[in-house]
């Protein structure tokens, strides 16, 4: 179409059409970028184009002025001309796929966490959450508190840090002051902070194998050399030879409740780990997730509280004890590290979610948090027992059960003839989000075949039918 003819097309006068000025601006910009109006072309005078289109001259002049400001046209004495668009180039027939950085290209997508599904590990009983009490805590936090709308302390609200310090001292045996606590956006940000504060690309780091996938993602993003350390019935294993041949910068462990197998790291191993880390200049990350939900015996105290100033960074989260969308976690720094980490932390953090932090502090200090944990502990204990019974009566394939003394999941080991990844993928079509045990390992072995089955947010009356379906899918996978 000839440019002059193109410009003479009438603008839309429909009731739902954009304003005439916006229509004309979009038409000219599109024509310039698309090449219909090449560089050097002269646009009609504002009076002439206004008469042609039946619009006010001021409208055309305003559009020309805007195009000149944006660099599409040049206002010259002899008229308005289209400027050269040097960035415009011919688009190839098929664009090449973007290439991600190597550190993130190796990530695998987890199961969609935002979709409701049964038997999902790590999901708390959301319908039982005390919403009314939480709303009251939020009301207290928001009441006339406009100051909390601004940036806060990068390490988090002092009231919440103090409340956490008091709680950890009583419930987990953690020895710390409020100043040692950094509030994070969930445990994942706390783990990422450990990596950013203490490692350089290429450093050796140890992770439990099988173990939590989130720490592997944080370490891969830090370009670290990840060494999988096998776990046995008592947790992470490390020999003196391991320390000599592969000295780590960081060691990640879940001593109170190994994830996903459920072992408890005994005190002698904890002390050996602390002593070896101190001797080799390493730091230990203690992820204390799910420790509040102990179903047998007394609570297992945190490794951080053992005698001596150990090189332990303690990580906790409210995602399991409250609800995942709260996105509140915390990191307890050793005193020696706190002294040198304050400036980097102030540069990396901004202190957001202030009203939610203040509400969480009130929720803890008012006793609501302890009461909620007590109710959930009893609920999860009963659901764990119901799931064990349902496995006996409805999951009629060879299996052994591990864990269950703490937390919100059981691990079911299967013979290699029943491929766990195939079973888990098939279960998604039936609304089940069990996780394959092999997916938690960097170097899977035959014994790393099984299913991690959550019971936190699934009603017990559904266990029988769900496990019957899961058994059917396991048999189908074994004959595929």
HUDA-V287651 format. One record per helix or strand of 2 or more residues. SS is the DSSP state (@ for helix, = for strand). FROM is the first residue (numbers start at 1). TO is the last residue. Records with the same first field share a line. If there is no record, write none. Layout:
SS=FROM-TO / FROM-TO
This chain:
@=3-8 / 20-34 / 46-53 / 57-70 / 102-105 / 126-128 / 131-142 / 146-149 / 158-171 / 178-180 / 186-198 / 213-221 / 240-245 / 267-280 / 303-305 / 324-326 / 335-348 / 354-365 / 368-394 / 420-428 / 437-440 / 460-479
==73-76 / 79-82 / 181-184 / 204-209 / 225-232 / 235-236 / 250-253 / 283-287 / 312-317 / 329-332 / 399-402 / 409-414 / 435-436 / 450-454
